[in-house]
């Protein structure tokens, strides 16, 4: 049997080799028969550089996220839908040049340029939103102005229509009836014309006069020898005018009353409408 001291040394060596198999550094030291040396300054610098790269990658991810967010704001301001893919953030960061890969003297410039780009993007988004808001405000104001102008034009037309109707009512209220004239043995042309003027609205007299002038020359006793038409209206037969009064043969007011009734009927509607028909047909 081997001595106990030999057995203890053997066990220690086996345990040491087992630990070395799990730790590459210890394994290398075991092979050389020495304890693993402390990490060299160069290796520590490289590992610190790796940590710095990791920290810079985090900064790149944050910058990419900010730029992507600004891009989304610009997309909304311009009316386009933003792409909702969270994986793009990491992809954008992966494609970004790391500060550790840039010479130390230029890193501050790169960071400043990145922040300036983000500020420009934010300013562009704000300008687009302000422009869109101004355009919408102008559109609403233009619609209001157009509506106001349309309403003003309608109000003006309505006022003119009411004024015209009021004038017509006033004219009709001043119209005299045939019975308001005293009967005479004879009437001059001027007297017959004055009676006609007083018995109709002022705007209809000239049309009425144009027809009478061509039909009878304002002679209330005019007779057509071939047809038998009678009076200033040349009614055919003359006895039609009896519906306006029994004195239709001698009273020009009765004849005028009948003539106005005939012109204002559904056949024409007014003396001026009757005159338009007369001009086209030379009769009414």
MARZA-546813 format. One line per 3 residues: for each residue x, y, z of C-alpha. Coordinates in steps of 0.05 Angstrom, whole numbers. Example, Ala and Ser with C-alpha at 12.3 -4.5 7.8 and 13.67 -1.06 7.14 Angstrom:
246:-90:156  273:-21:143
***
This chain:
0:0:0  27:69:-18  41:118:37
-16:164:59  23:226:38  28:199:-33
-46:185:-35  -63:256:-13  -18:286:-67
-50:242:-119  -120:264:-99  -101:338:-101
-72:330:-170  -135:295:-196  -180:351:-167
-135:405:-197  -138:372:-266  -214:367:-261
-219:442:-248  -171:455:-305  -215:417:-353
-272:466:-338  -231:531:-340  -189:543:-403
-143:591:-367  -132:542:-310  -122:486:-360
-69:526:-396  -35:541:-329  -39:468:-309
-5:446:-372  51:496:-358  50:475:-285
37:547:-263  -22:587:-235  -61:626:-289
-33:696:-293  -77:758:-286  -106:787:-350
-57:831:-387  -71:906:-395  -81:896:-470
-134:843:-458  -168:887:-407  -168:945:-458
-198:899:-511  -253:876:-464  -266:948:-444
-270:965:-519  -322:910:-526  -362:940:-469
-355:1008:-502  -381:978:-568  -440:949:-530
-455:1017:-498  -448:1051:-565  -495:1000:-596
-546:1019:-543  -537:1092:-563  -547:1073:-636
-610:1035:-619  -637:1096:-582  -618:1141:-640
-651:1095:-691  -713:1092:-647  -716:1168:-644
-706:1176:-719  -759:1122:-733  -807:1157:-686
-795:1224:-721  -806:1189:-787  -873:1163:-762
-893:1234:-741  -875:1260:-810  -915:1203:-842
-976:1220:-801  -969:1295:-818  -966:1278:-892
-1025:1231:-889  -987:1165:-898  -993:1106:-850
-928:1090:-812  -900:1019:-816  -912:986:-749
-853:936:-745  -816:938:-679  -761:892:-707
-739:949:-753  -712:986:-693  -659:933:-678
-645:925:-753  -634:1000:-761  -588:1000:-701
-549:940:-729  -538:978:-794  -515:1041:-758
-441:1057:-756  -418:1051:-683  -382:1107:-649
-327:1058:-630  -313:1048:-704  -304:1123:-714
-239:1158:-695  -244:1190:-627  -233:1259:-655
-295:1255:-699  -344:1223:-650  -369:1290:-623
-381:1315:-694  -420:1251:-711  -463:1258:-649
-477:1331:-665  -495:1314:-737  -542:1259:-713
-578:1306:-664  -581:1360:-718  -613:1311:-766
-664:1291:-713  -680:1365:-699  -688:1378:-774
-736:1319:-780  -776:1344:-721  -778:1415:-750
-801:1387:-817  -856:1348:-784  -878:1410:-745
-877:1452:-810  -919:1399:-847  -970:1397:-790
-974:1473:-788  -983:1477:-863  -1038:1424:-862
-1073:1462:-805  -1068:1528:-843  -1096:1496:-907
-1154:1467:-868  -1168:1534:-835  -1166:1569:-902
-1214:1517:-933  -1264:1526:-876  -1260:1602:-882
-1270:1600:-958  -1331:1556:-948  -1359:1606:-898
-1345:1665:-944  -1379:1630:-1003  -1440:1614:-960
-1444:1686:-936  -1440:1713:-1008  -1493:1665:-1031
-1539:1685:-973  -1527:1759:-988  -1545:1749:-1061
-1608:1711:-1043  -1628:1765:-992  -1617:1819:-1046
-1661:1782:-1096  -1714:1771:-1043  -1713:1845:-1025
-1720:1865:-1099  -1778:1816:-1108  -1814:1843:-1047
-1803:1915:-1071  -1832:1898:-1139  -1892:1864:-1109
-1904:1923:-1063  -1901:1971:-1122  -1951:1928:-1160
-1997:1926:-1100  -1993:2001:-1093  -2007:2008:-1167
-2067:1962:-1163  -2094:1997:-1102  -2095:2062:-1142
-2132:2030:-1200  -2202:2057:-1211  -2262:2017:-1230
-2303:2034:-1291  -2363:2053:-1247  -2323:2109:-1215
-2326:2151:-1279  -2385:2195:-1292  -2423:2181:-1356
-2416:2233:-1411  -2449:2244:-1479  -2382:2240:-1514
-2307:2229:-1498  -2244:2255:-1530  -2185:2210:-1545
-2146:2242:-1487  -2204:2229:-1439  -2209:2156:-1460
-2134:2148:-1452  -2136:2180:-1383  -2191:2132:-1363
-2150:2072:-1387  -2088:2097:-1351  -2127:2102:-1286
-2157:2032:-1293  -2093:1990:-1298  -2023:1985:-1268
-1975:2037:-1296  -1928:1984:-1325  -1984:1954:-1367
-2012:2017:-1398  -1963:2023:-1456  -1975:1952:-1478
-2050:1963:-1474  -2043:2028:-1513  -2002:1994:-1568
-2059:1945:-1582  -2115:1996:-1578  -2077:2044:-1623
-2074:1991:-1678  -2144:1963:-1668  -2186:2027:-1664
-2142:2088:-1655  -2177:2100:-1587  -2245:2110:-1620
-2296:2080:-1573  -2348:2080:-1629  -2304:2048:-1683
-2340:1995:-1725  -2309:1945:-1773  -2356:1945:-1834
-2336:1875:-1857  -2333:1837:-1791  -2376:1879:-1745
-2322:1885:-1692  -2338:1945:-1646  -2307:1995:-1598
-2236:2012:-1577  -2222:1937:-1565  -2256:1916:-1631
-2294:1861:-1595  -2326:1811:-1643  -2383:1812:-1637
-2388:1878:-1598  -2444:1850:-1555  -2391:1809:-1517
-2376:1872:-1478  -2445:1870:-1446  -2414:1825:-1393
-2377:1887:-1368  -2437:1934:-1370  -2501:1949:-1407
-2473:2015:-1433  -2418:1980:-1472  -2437:2018:-1536
-2429:2088:-1507  -2383:2084:-1447  -2308:2075:-1462
-2295:2056:-1388  -2340:1995:-1397  -2303:1976:-1460
-2235:1984:-1425  -2260:1942:-1367  -2280:1886:-1414
-2213:1891:-1452  -2172:1886:-1388  -2212:1826:-1366
-2199:1791:-1433  -2124:1806:-1432  -2115:1787:-1359
-2150:1720:-1368  -2115:1654:-1375  -2110:1666:-1449
-2054:1718:-1440  -2047:1738:-1367  -2033:1812:-1377
-2037:1868:-1429  -1962:1862:-1442  -1969:1787:-1455
-2026:1802:-1503  -1983:1854:-1538  -1927:1802:-1548
-1978:1756:-1580  -2004:1813:-1624  -1934:1829:-1650
-1925:1757:-1672  -1995:1748:-1703  -2023:1818:-1715
-2086:1801:-1677  -2104:1782:-1606
***
